[in-house]
Amino acid sequence: MNIVKTWEIKGYKVKPPYERILKVLISPLTHKEVKGLAIGMVIIPPGSKSNKHKHEKSEEYWIIVDGRGEIEINGEKAKLEPGIIVHAPPGATHQLFNTGEEPLKAYYIFVPPGPEEETLRKMKSKNKNEQ
């Protein structure tokens, strides 16, 4: 059994103009029993956004838990609020925007895992520098 307390995971803070906190919570690289996916968390402060990007080989899902915002996937926009789940297929260009007055918080899921590796490297590097 794997249990992750999300509040105990130190995230990686991305600097403006794409200010946000990224955390990898579960991945084959963090939990050897996990094989087919990676789960993380993104927290975007009011007025900020993620960079526009894509994952060539992985689907990405978001589960919105707090805040309000928008997502753009391949030029199509949708409103975000708690309780919404969004899917982007492999290769889809996407970007999240916080349009609300509180942090936009979402869990993200990569299937298959892989794109989380860069965030894990940055998290480890940041935590080494703080010691």
ZIQUI-V282813 format. One record per residue. N is the residue number from 1. RES is the residue in one small letter. D_FIRST is the distance of its C-alpha to the first C-alpha in whole Angstrom. Layout:
BEGIN
N:RES:D_FIRST
N:RES:D_FIRST
END
This chain:
BEGIN
1:m:0
2:n:4
3:i:7
4:v:10
5:k:13
6:t:16
7:w:19
8:e:18
9:i:18
10:k:21
11:g:23
12:y:26
13:k:29
14:v:31
15:k:35
16:p:37
17:p:39
18:y:35
19:e:34
20:r:30
21:i:27
22:l:24
23:k:20
24:v:18
25:l:14
26:i:12
27:s:14
28:p:14
29:l:16
30:t:13
31:h:10
32:k:11
33:e:9
34:v:10
35:k:14
36:g:16
37:l:16
38:a:16
39:i:16
40:g:18
41:m:20
42:v:24
43:i:26
44:i:30
45:p:33
46:p:36
47:g:38
48:s:36
49:k:34
50:s:32
51:n:34
52:k:35
53:h:33
54:k:32
55:h:29
56:e:31
57:k:28
58:s:25
59:e:25
60:e:24
61:y:23
62:w:24
63:i:22
64:i:25
65:v:24
66:d:27
67:g:31
68:r:33
69:g:34
70:e:35
71:i:33
72:e:36
73:i:35
74:n:37
75:g:40
76:e:39
77:k:38
78:a:36
79:k:35
80:l:32
81:e:31
82:p:28
83:g:26
84:i:27
85:i:25
86:v:27
87:h:27
88:a:29
89:p:29
90:p:29
91:g:33
92:a:33
93:t:35
94:h:33
95:q:33
96:l:32
97:f:35
98:n:34
99:t:37
100:g:36
101:e:37
102:e:34
103:p:31
104:l:29
105:k:25
106:a:23
107:y:20
108:y:21
109:i:19
110:f:20
111:v:20
112:p:21
113:p:19
114:g:22
115:p:24
116:e:21
117:e:22
118:e:26
119:t:24
120:l:22
121:r:25
122:k:26
123:m:24
124:k:24
125:s:28
126:k:28
127:n:26
128:k:28
129:n:31
130:e:30
131:q:30
END
